[in-house]
Amino acid sequence: MQEKYFPEEIEERQQERWADAHTFEVEPDPARKKFYCLEMLPYPSGRIHMGHVRNYSIGDALSTFKRMQGFNVLHPMGWDAFGMPAENAAIKNNSRPDIWTFENIAAMRTQLQRMGFSYDWRREIASCTPEYYRWNQWFFIQMWKKGLIYRKNATVNWCIQCNTSLANEQAEGGFCWRHEETPVELRQLEQWFIRVTNYADELLDDLDTLEGGWPERVLAMQRNWIGRSRGAEIDFKVDGSDKHIRVFTTRIDTIYGASSVILAPDHELIEELIASGRASEELKTFVEVQKAISPEDRIAEGKEKLGVNTGMFAVNPFNGAKLPIWTANFVLTGYGTGAIMAVPAHDERDFEFSKKFGLPIPRVIVPANFDGDPNEPLAEAFTSKDESCIVVNSGEWSGKTVPQAIAAMTAKAGKEGFGTAQTNFKIRDWGVSRQRAWGTPIPFVHCGKCGIVPVSEEQLPVVLPVDMNFNTQGAPLAEHAPFVNTTCPQCGGVAKRDTDTMDTFVDSSWYYFRYVDPKNEKLPFAPEIAAYWTPVDQYIGGIEHAVLHLIYTRLWTKIMRDLGLITFGEPVKKLLTQGMVCLASYRCEQHDWLYPYEVIDGKCSFCKRDVVVGRIEKMSKSKKNTVDPDEMIKIYGADTVRLFMLFAAPPEKDLEWSEAGAEGSSRFLNRVWRIVYKWHDKFGGA
């Protein structure tokens, strides 16, 4: 044992010992209790960053602790390797995305191994390999057989920078999740969808089973995104027509208080009115303007309520009242039926709209002990949800409590055929089609005789060609004739392959099940092996995946259960969302904001003026405020970097990177080394 602490030499020697002894390689052992520790797998962008180091340091410390407790610990790593960055790099450099990707994987694997993380590298997977994405295609076909996959023409979110469609979850707030300053456009495309809504109730209800194991913030975000509403759908007949407007309401008890019916600007009835030539110029202009605005912007908090009277009327099926039909910016086709009944006396939004446009505000709900005049004008909407409230001004329903009226009025609507009880969800089916080439090919062909036909499972994988022309205005895969031109699996006739690829969130929805049996050529994984290792005991990753990835992987787990591969419906017992790694930026009187590399000894490197700490920001390549882990390892060693990541802040909190803090961790390790050196002969050390 040397007297002086040389971290690079010590760490590399110990890492070689681990490799030679296969220390972190594990297999199922029924005699031992298992622990599956998982960190979210990285995208191979070229270099690991401090966010990766923090995430993986937390998981590695936990894995080590569990091994010391005697657990059989599975701790794997792989690569979320499909996606647009590789394709964009290929376009920019006149190269190929597979070359770019595998070069990055090699570089990042070397970095992770140098960090000394305790991964079982035999289980490494990369989602861009045919050995992996073959099973994406297999799952896709199984879902098709079960009616969980379908195609339809749909309005999709389109990012002009990504040049592809996006799922609703990837366009939250009206902006692309990859390009946060790029507003999405709405386009009509034929798309592949997975029926998320078939599992919506279960996805929501099962969140209750995760309480205590998952952060409440994540559970709340998912509950809000799924957004279940129980109510009724009611048909309002369009006056003078055989058409009906279907309205979803959670408060059928207030229907006598409806003073208008309001349609989304792109509702089919509005489009028919414009096409007929009977629409006013005001209406046509309004619709054109609103269609160009994202749904998120139209319903943003504080947004002015805008609308136009169509000149048509709808008939209230309960009392025959003729209600004017309007269109307004805050009604969306993507939620409910794209139409609402406005009840201004009992809804703040409807109250604001009706006051602005001079519509009636009839009151139909009062408190149980109300002794005033229910016809007195209201200064604000009465929105109490107290179930003891009484229905008034509502014909035969007057005097009933709200729950009594809801039950009785829903029953009447069903009996007389103008309505039905209904549960709606804010979550929508998952549009998984992407128009980019670096992704899993969809395993279907289009045959003029047989229609849309799945590829024979014996022919999987449908291999993605690597010799595509990426310098094209169209879709590279669609222009690759050897890929596109094929034969129909049913009739043997001429057919065309589908040229969409799968959303890359498909890859990450089930990857950790592949870790347990990564070489299986007959199934995605053997059910008996998965039964030992899964579900995951501890999952670690960023809060930014609370909706996108974590809803999809919960869905995929339930589908795998229904396919008979596993016996449970939730993939992760405990979830930790670690805080971000941040860095201070500095303020110079002359040069405004500076990043650490522009500051030397507390002075601006340009003008030598003193600087002050201005703000704390997340480390980001785009902000050029990252710290290179390799540089820190060269200076201090991997153990120092990992130690600082673990001790500088609680795992759930943001961590501010500080080189002074790293120096402190280094001094601590040096002290530990000196103590061990002093007594190492007593322990039989050499």
KAMO-V625369 format. One record per residue. N is the residue number from 0. RES is the residue in three letters. NEAR is the number of other C-alpha atoms within 8 Angstrom. Layout:
n:N res:RES near:NEAR
n:N res:RES near:NEAR
This chain:
n:0 res:MET near:6
n:1 res:GLN near:5
n:2 res:GLU near:6
n:3 res:LYS near:6
n:4 res:TYR near:9
n:5 res:PHE near:6
n:6 res:PRO near:10
n:7 res:GLU near:10
n:8 res:GLU near:7
n:9 res:ILE near:9
n:10 res:GLU near:12
n:11 res:GLU near:9
n:12 res:ARG near:8
n:13 res:GLN near:8
n:14 res:GLN near:9
n:15 res:GLU near:8
n:16 res:ARG near:8
n:17 res:TRP near:10
n:18 res:ALA near:8
n:19 res:ASP near:7
n:20 res:ALA near:6
n:21 res:HIS near:7
n:22 res:THR near:7
n:23 res:PHE near:9
n:24 res:GLU near:9
n:25 res:VAL near:8
n:26 res:GLU near:4
n:27 res:PRO near:8
n:28 res:ASP near:8
n:29 res:PRO near:6
n:30 res:ALA near:4
n:31 res:ARG near:8
n:32 res:LYS near:9
n:33 res:LYS near:11
n:34 res:PHE near:12
n:35 res:TYR near:13
n:36 res:CYS near:15
n:37 res:LEU near:12
n:38 res:GLU near:11
n:39 res:MET near:7
n:40 res:LEU near:8
n:41 res:PRO near:8
n:42 res:TYR near:7
n:43 res:PRO near:12
n:44 res:SER near:9
n:45 res:GLY near:9
n:46 res:ARG near:9
n:47 res:ILE near:11
n:48 res:HIS near:10
n:49 res:MET near:12
n:50 res:GLY near:9
n:51 res:HIS near:9
n:52 res:VAL near:12
n:53 res:ARG near:12
n:54 res:ASN near:12
n:55 res:TYR near:10
n:56 res:SER near:12
n:57 res:ILE near:10
n:58 res:GLY near:12
n:59 res:ASP near:10
n:60 res:ALA near:8
n:61 res:LEU near:9
n:62 res:SER near:12
n:63 res:THR near:9
n:64 res:PHE near:8
n:65 res:LYS near:11
n:66 res:ARG near:10
n:67 res:MET near:7
n:68 res:GLN near:6
n:69 res:GLY near:8
n:70 res:PHE near:11
n:71 res:ASN near:12
n:72 res:VAL near:12
n:73 res:LEU near:11
n:74 res:HIS near:12
n:75 res:PRO near:12
n:76 res:MET near:12
n:77 res:GLY near:10
n:78 res:TRP near:13
n:79 res:ASP near:13
n:80 res:ALA near:10
n:81 res:PHE near:11
n:82 res:GLY near:9
n:83 res:MET near:9
n:84 res:PRO near:7
n:85 res:ALA near:14
n:86 res:GLU near:13
n:87 res:ASN near:8
n:88 res:ALA near:11
n:89 res:ALA near:13
n:90 res:ILE near:11
n:91 res:LYS near:7
n:92 res:ASN near:6
n:93 res:ASN near:8
n:94 res:SER near:10
n:95 res:ARG near:11
n:96 res:PRO near:12
n:97 res:ASP near:8
n:98 res:ILE near:8
n:99 res:TRP near:12
n:100 res:THR near:12
n:101 res:PHE near:8
n:102 res:GLU near:9
n:103 res:ASN near:12
n:104 res:ILE near:11
n:105 res:ALA near:8
n:106 res:ALA near:10
n:107 res:MET near:12
n:108 res:ARG near:8
n:109 res:THR near:8
n:110 res:GLN near:11
n:111 res:LEU near:10
n:112 res:GLN near:8
n:113 res:ARG near:9
n:114 res:MET near:8
n:115 res:GLY near:9
n:116 res:PHE near:10
n:117 res:SER near:9
n:118 res:TYR near:9
n:119 res:ASP near:13
n:120 res:TRP near:8
n:121 res:ARG near:5
n:122 res:ARG near:12
n:123 res:GLU near:12
n:124 res:ILE near:11
n:125 res:ALA near:10
n:126 res:SER near:12
n:127 res:CYS near:11
n:128 res:THR near:7
n:129 res:PRO near:9
n:130 res:GLU near:7
n:131 res:TYR near:11
n:132 res:TYR near:13
n:133 res:ARG near:11
n:134 res:TRP near:11
n:135 res:ASN near:11
n:136 res:GLN near:15
n:137 res:TRP near:10
n:138 res:PHE near:8
n:139 res:PHE near:11
n:140 res:ILE near:10
n:141 res:GLN near:9
n:142 res:MET near:10
n:143 res:TRP near:10
n:144 res:LYS near:7
n:145 res:LYS near:7
n:146 res:GLY near:7
n:147 res:LEU near:9
n:148 res:ILE near:12
n:149 res:TYR near:10
n:150 res:ARG near:8
n:151 res:LYS near:8
n:152 res:ASN near:8
n:153 res:ALA near:9
n:154 res:THR near:8
n:155 res:VAL near:11
n:156 res:ASN near:13
n:157 res:TRP near:12
n:158 res:CYS near:14
n:159 res:ILE near:9
n:160 res:GLN near:6
n:161 res:CYS near:6
n:162 res:ASN near:9
n:163 res:THR near:10
n:164 res:SER near:11
n:165 res:LEU near:14
n:166 res:ALA near:11
n:167 res:ASN near:9
n:168 res:GLU near:8
n:169 res:GLN near:9
n:170 res:ALA near:13
n:171 res:GLU near:10
n:172 res:GLY near:6
n:173 res:GLY near:11
n:174 res:PHE near:12
n:175 res:CYS near:15
n:176 res:TRP near:8
n:177 res:ARG near:4
n:178 res:HIS near:8
n:179 res:GLU near:8
n:180 res:GLU near:6
n:181 res:THR near:10
n:182 res:PRO near:10
n:183 res:VAL near:13
n:184 res:GLU near:10
n:185 res:LEU near:9
n:186 res:ARG near:9
n:187 res:GLN near:8
n:188 res:LEU near:8
n:189 res:GLU near:8
n:190 res:GLN near:11
n:191 res:TRP near:11
n:192 res:PHE near:13
n:193 res:ILE near:11
n:194 res:ARG near:11
n:195 res:VAL near:11
n:196 res:THR near:10
n:197 res:ASN near:6
n:198 res:TYR near:9
n:199 res:ALA near:11
n:200 res:ASP near:9
n:201 res:GLU near:7
n:202 res:LEU near:12
n:203 res:LEU near:12
n:204 res:ASP near:8
n:205 res:ASP near:9
n:206 res:LEU near:10
n:207 res:ASP near:7
n:208 res:THR near:6
n:209 res:LEU near:10
n:210 res:GLU near:10
n:211 res:GLY near:6
n:212 res:GLY near:8
n:213 res:TRP near:12
n:214 res:PRO near:11
n:215 res:GLU near:8
n:216 res:ARG near:6
n:217 res:VAL near:11
n:218 res:LEU near:11
n:219 res:ALA near:8
n:220 res:MET near:10
n:221 res:GLN near:12
n:222 res:ARG near:10
n:223 res:ASN near:7
n:224 res:TRP near:9
n:225 res:ILE near:12
n:226 res:GLY near:9
n:227 res:ARG near:10
n:228 res:SER near:8
n:229 res:ARG near:9
n:230 res:GLY near:13
n:231 res:ALA near:15
n:232 res:GLU near:12
n:233 res:ILE near:12
n:234 res:ASP near:11
n:235 res:PHE near:13
n:236 res:LYS near:13
n:237 res:VAL near:13
n:238 res:ASP near:9
n:239 res:GLY near:4
n:240 res:SER near:6
n:241 res:ASP near:6
n:242 res:LYS near:6
n:243 res:HIS near:8
n:244 res:ILE near:10
n:245 res:ARG near:10
n:246 res:VAL near:14
n:247 res:PHE near:13
n:248 res:THR near:11
n:249 res:THR near:8
n:250 res:ARG near:9
n:251 res:ILE near:11
n:252 res:ASP near:10
n:253 res:THR near:12
n:254 res:ILE near:11
n:255 res:TYR near:10
n:256 res:GLY near:12
n:257 res:ALA near:13
n:258 res:SER near:14
n:259 res:SER near:12
n:260 res:VAL near:14
n:261 res:ILE near:13
n:262 res:LEU near:15
n:263 res:ALA near:14
n:264 res:PRO near:14
n:265 res:ASP near:9
n:266 res:HIS near:11
n:267 res:GLU near:6
n:268 res:LEU near:6
n:269 res:ILE near:10
n:270 res:GLU near:9
n:271 res:GLU near:8
n:272 res:LEU near:10
n:273 res:ILE near:10
n:274 res:ALA near:7
n:275 res:SER near:7
n:276 res:GLY near:6
n:277 res:ARG near:7
n:278 res:ALA near:10
n:279 res:SER near:7
n:280 res:GLU near:6
n:281 res:GLU near:7
n:282 res:LEU near:11
n:283 res:LYS near:10
n:284 res:THR near:8
n:285 res:PHE near:11
n:286 res:VAL near:10
n:287 res:GLU near:8
n:288 res:VAL near:8
n:289 res:GLN near:10
n:290 res:LYS near:9
n:291 res:ALA near:7
n:292 res:ILE near:8
n:293 res:SER near:12
n:294 res:PRO near:8
n:295 res:GLU near:9
n:296 res:ASP near:10
n:297 res:ARG near:11
n:298 res:ILE near:9
n:299 res:ALA near:7
n:300 res:GLU near:4
n:301 res:GLY near:4
n:302 res:LYS near:8
n:303 res:GLU near:4
n:304 res:LYS near:9
n:305 res:LEU near:8
n:306 res:GLY near:9
n:307 res:VAL near:10
n:308 res:ASN near:10
n:309 res:THR near:11
n:310 res:GLY near:7
n:311 res:MET near:9
n:312 res:PHE near:10
n:313 res:ALA near:14
n:314 res:VAL near:12
n:315 res:ASN near:12
n:316 res:PRO near:10
n:317 res:PHE near:6
n:318 res:ASN near:6
n:319 res:GLY near:7
n:320 res:ALA near:7
n:321 res:LYS near:9
n:322 res:LEU near:12
n:323 res:PRO near:13
n:324 res:ILE near:14
n:325 res:TRP near:13
n:326 res:THR near:13
n:327 res:ALA near:13
n:328 res:ASN near:13
n:329 res:PHE near:9
n:330 res:VAL near:13
n:331 res:LEU near:12
n:332 res:THR near:11
n:333 res:GLY near:6
n:334 res:TYR near:8
n:335 res:GLY near:11
n:336 res:THR near:10
n:337 res:GLY near:13
n:338 res:ALA near:17
n:339 res:ILE near:12
n:340 res:MET near:12
n:341 res:ALA near:11
n:342 res:VAL near:15
n:343 res:PRO near:19
n:344 res:ALA near:16
n:345 res:HIS near:13
n:346 res:ASP near:12
n:347 res:GLU near:11
n:348 res:ARG near:7
n:349 res:ASP near:12
n:350 res:PHE near:15
n:351 res:GLU near:10
n:352 res:PHE near:11
n:353 res:SER near:12
n:354 res:LYS near:8
n:355 res:LYS near:7
n:356 res:PHE near:6
n:357 res:GLY near:6
n:358 res:LEU near:9
n:359 res:PRO near:7
n:360 res:ILE near:13
n:361 res:PRO near:10
n:362 res:ARG near:12
n:363 res:VAL near:13
n:364 res:ILE near:11
n:365 res:VAL near:11
n:366 res:PRO near:8
n:367 res:ALA near:7
n:368 res:ASN near:4
n:369 res:PHE near:6
n:370 res:ASP near:4
n:371 res:GLY near:4
n:372 res:ASP near:5
n:373 res:PRO near:8
n:374 res:ASN near:6
n:375 res:GLU near:5
n:376 res:PRO near:5
n:377 res:LEU near:7
n:378 res:ALA near:4
n:379 res:GLU near:7
n:380 res:ALA near:11
n:381 res:PHE near:8
n:382 res:THR near:7
n:383 res:SER near:5
n:384 res:LYS near:5
n:385 res:ASP near:5
n:386 res:GLU near:7
n:387 res:SER near:8
n:388 res:CYS near:13
n:389 res:ILE near:13
n:390 res:VAL near:17
n:391 res:VAL near:13
n:392 res:ASN near:8
n:393 res:SER near:9
n:394 res:GLY near:6
n:395 res:GLU near:4
n:396 res:TRP near:9
n:397 res:SER near:10
n:398 res:GLY near:7
n:399 res:LYS near:9
n:400 res:THR near:11
n:401 res:VAL near:12
n:402 res:PRO near:7
n:403 res:GLN near:8
n:404 res:ALA near:12
n:405 res:ILE near:11
n:406 res:ALA near:8
n:407 res:ALA near:8
n:408 res:MET near:10
n:409 res:THR near:13
n:410 res:ALA near:9
n:411 res:LYS near:8
n:412 res:ALA near:12
n:413 res:GLY near:11
n:414 res:LYS near:6
n:415 res:GLU near:7
n:416 res:GLY near:7
n:417 res:PHE near:10
n:418 res:GLY near:12
n:419 res:THR near:12
n:420 res:ALA near:10
n:421 res:GLN near:9
n:422 res:THR near:9
n:423 res:ASN near:9
n:424 res:PHE near:13
n:425 res:LYS near:10
n:426 res:ILE near:10
n:427 res:ARG near:8
n:428 res:ASP near:9
n:429 res:TRP near:10
n:430 res:GLY near:10
n:431 res:VAL near:12
n:432 res:SER near:12
n:433 res:ARG near:11
n:434 res:GLN near:11
n:435 res:ARG near:13
n:436 res:ALA near:10
n:437 res:TRP near:11
n:438 res:GLY near:13
n:439 res:THR near:13
n:440 res:PRO near:13
n:441 res:ILE near:12
n:442 res:PRO near:13
n:443 res:PHE near:10
n:444 res:VAL near:13
n:445 res:HIS near:13
n:446 res:CYS near:13
n:447 res:GLY near:7
n:448 res:LYS near:5
n:449 res:CYS near:10
n:450 res:GLY near:7
n:451 res:ILE near:8
n:452 res:VAL near:12
n:453 res:PRO near:9
n:454 res:VAL near:10
n:455 res:SER near:7
n:456 res:GLU near:6
n:457 res:GLU near:4
n:458 res:GLN near:7
n:459 res:LEU near:12
n:460 res:PRO near:10
n:461 res:VAL near:10
n:462 res:VAL near:7
n:463 res:LEU near:8
n:464 res:PRO near:6
n:465 res:VAL near:7
n:466 res:ASP near:5
n:467 res:MET near:8
n:468 res:ASN near:8
n:469 res:PHE near:9
n:470 res:ASN near:6
n:471 res:THR near:7
n:472 res:GLN near:4
n:473 res:GLY near:6
n:474 res:ALA near:10
n:475 res:PRO near:12
n:476 res:LEU near:12
n:477 res:ALA near:9
n:478 res:GLU near:9
n:479 res:HIS near:10
n:480 res:ALA near:7
n:481 res:PRO near:6
n:482 res:PHE near:9
n:483 res:VAL near:13
n:484 res:ASN near:10
n:485 res:THR near:10
n:486 res:THR near:9
n:487 res:CYS near:14
n:488 res:PRO near:9
n:489 res:GLN near:6
n:490 res:CYS near:7
n:491 res:GLY near:7
n:492 res:GLY near:7
n:493 res:VAL near:10
n:494 res:ALA near:12
n:495 res:LYS near:11
n:496 res:ARG near:12
n:497 res:ASP near:11
n:498 res:THR near:10
n:499 res:ASP near:12
n:500 res:THR near:14
n:501 res:MET near:12
n:502 res:ASP near:10
n:503 res:THR near:10
n:504 res:PHE near:9
n:505 res:VAL near:11
n:506 res:ASP near:12
n:507 res:SER near:10
n:508 res:SER near:12
n:509 res:TRP near:11
n:510 res:TYR near:9
n:511 res:TYR near:7
n:512 res:PHE near:11
n:513 res:ARG near:11
n:514 res:TYR near:11
n:515 res:VAL near:11
n:516 res:ASP near:13
n:517 res:PRO near:10
n:518 res:LYS near:4
n:519 res:ASN near:9
n:520 res:GLU near:5
n:521 res:LYS near:5
n:522 res:LEU near:7
n:523 res:PRO near:10
n:524 res:PHE near:13
n:525 res:ALA near:10
n:526 res:PRO near:8
n:527 res:GLU near:6
n:528 res:ILE near:11
n:529 res:ALA near:13
n:530 res:ALA near:9
n:531 res:TYR near:9
n:532 res:TRP near:13
n:533 res:THR near:10
n:534 res:PRO near:10
n:535 res:VAL near:14
n:536 res:ASP near:11
n:537 res:GLN near:12
n:538 res:TYR near:14
n:539 res:ILE near:13
n:540 res:GLY near:12
n:541 res:GLY near:10
n:542 res:ILE near:8
n:543 res:GLU near:6
n:544 res:HIS near:9
n:545 res:ALA near:12
n:546 res:VAL near:12
n:547 res:LEU near:11
n:548 res:HIS near:11
n:549 res:LEU near:10
n:550 res:ILE near:11
n:551 res:TYR near:11
n:552 res:THR near:12
n:553 res:ARG near:13
n:554 res:LEU near:11
n:555 res:TRP near:10
n:556 res:THR near:13
n:557 res:LYS near:11
n:558 res:ILE near:8
n:559 res:MET near:10
n:560 res:ARG near:12
n:561 res:ASP near:7
n:562 res:LEU near:8
n:563 res:GLY near:7
n:564 res:LEU near:9
n:565 res:ILE near:10
n:566 res:THR near:7
n:567 res:PHE near:9
n:568 res:GLY near:8
n:569 res:GLU near:10
n:570 res:PRO near:11
n:571 res:VAL near:10
n:572 res:LYS near:13
n:573 res:LYS near:11
n:574 res:LEU near:12
n:575 res:LEU near:11
n:576 res:THR near:11
n:577 res:GLN near:13
n:578 res:GLY near:10
n:579 res:MET near:11
n:580 res:VAL near:13
n:581 res:CYS near:12
n:582 res:LEU near:13
n:583 res:ALA near:13
n:584 res:SER near:13
n:585 res:TYR near:14
n:586 res:ARG near:12
n:587 res:CYS near:13
n:588 res:GLU near:7
n:589 res:GLN near:5
n:590 res:HIS near:8
n:591 res:ASP near:7
n:592 res:TRP near:9
n:593 res:LEU near:12
n:594 res:TYR near:11
n:595 res:PRO near:9
n:596 res:TYR near:5
n:597 res:GLU near:9
n:598 res:VAL near:13
n:599 res:ILE near:8
n:600 res:ASP near:4
n:601 res:GLY near:8
n:602 res:LYS near:10
n:603 res:CYS near:14
n:604 res:SER near:8
n:605 res:PHE near:6
n:606 res:CYS near:6
n:607 res:LYS near:7
n:608 res:ARG near:8
n:609 res:ASP near:8
n:610 res:VAL near:12
n:611 res:VAL near:8
n:612 res:VAL near:8
n:613 res:GLY near:9
n:614 res:ARG near:7
n:615 res:ILE near:9
n:616 res:GLU near:8
n:617 res:LYS near:8
n:618 res:MET near:15
n:619 res:SER near:8
n:620 res:LYS near:7
n:621 res:SER near:4
n:622 res:LYS near:7
n:623 res:LYS near:8
n:624 res:ASN near:10
n:625 res:THR near:11
n:626 res:VAL near:8
n:627 res:ASP near:8
n:628 res:PRO near:11
n:629 res:ASP near:7
n:630 res:GLU near:8
n:631 res:MET near:11
n:632 res:ILE near:12
n:633 res:LYS near:8
n:634 res:ILE near:6
n:635 res:TYR near:12
n:636 res:GLY near:12
n:637 res:ALA near:14
n:638 res:ASP near:9
n:639 res:THR near:13
n:640 res:VAL near:14
n:641 res:ARG near:11
n:642 res:LEU near:9
n:643 res:PHE near:11
n:644 res:MET near:12
n:645 res:LEU near:12
n:646 res:PHE near:7
n:647 res:ALA near:9
n:648 res:ALA near:9
n:649 res:PRO near:7
n:650 res:PRO near:10
n:651 res:GLU near:8
n:652 res:LYS near:9
n:653 res:ASP near:11
n:654 res:LEU near:11
n:655 res:GLU near:10
n:656 res:TRP near:9
n:657 res:SER near:7
n:658 res:GLU near:6
n:659 res:ALA near:6
n:660 res:GLY near:10
n:661 res:ALA near:12
n:662 res:GLU near:9
n:663 res:GLY near:8
n:664 res:SER near:12
n:665 res:SER near:10
n:666 res:ARG near:8
n:667 res:PHE near:8
n:668 res:LEU near:9
n:669 res:ASN near:9
n:670 res:ARG near:8
n:671 res:VAL near:8
n:672 res:TRP near:10
n:673 res:ARG near:11
n:674 res:ILE near:8
n:675 res:VAL near:8
n:676 res:TYR near:11
n:677 res:LYS near:7
n:678 res:TRP near:8
n:679 res:HIS near:11
n:680 res:ASP near:9
n:681 res:LYS near:6
n:682 res:PHE near:6
n:683 res:GLY near:6
n:684 res:GLY near:7
n:685 res:ALA near:5
